[in-house]
């Protein structure tokens, strides 16, 4: 039976091979371990194996986990990313507890996060979620509306706009996966050409991280390949994004 440590080693080896094939430095891509539906003990195992960045989709579950790890591992260098859809009534929790939010797709959500980020905390690092291929079940701003959203979010106090995140519809073939990720890369490059200074392109998961790296991803979000198959979500009323 493989352990979380074994799984992390295998995923990091996949990332290293993907970077080598793409002619990129392996240090250019960050692994975000998606720990949704797994308890604090699973995160502790990943921490012990050297993983420090974790993604949570379900906000209440994520906050409970953040508080639990803060108690059991005080001082541990853990970076928490909110990667799921955010309802207006959850923005205060996100602003108070997370380090990153990758799923901003509306100006109003960004405004609430800005207003509710506690004084004295570092700016909330933000990615805009873009529905790059128009998937009907996916959250995200339409590509045509992306620049306007970036212009509205970038100046908000308490936030720092870092980049883009996308969750394309699944594709079986490498080239089909890469083609969609290249669309996101083009949007990313387009915003930088306008002077936004973005440095984070979050795309790629367990089944398509190689194609994402080939297209220029700087952060892959991997859950199943690290933690194994998931249990039922604890907040069935909140849509999932993995």
DASULCOR-V252478 format. One record per helix or strand of 2 or more residues. SS is the DSSP state (H for helix, E for strand). FROM is the first residue (numbers start at 1). TO is the last residue. If there is no record, write none. Layout:
SS/FROM/TO, SS/FROM/TO
This chain:
H/4/22, H/26/28, E/30/34, H/40/48, E/53/56, H/59/72, E/79/82, H/88/97, E/100/104, H/107/116, E/124/130, H/143/154, E/159/165, H/174/193, E/200/202, H/209/215, E/219/222, H/224/227
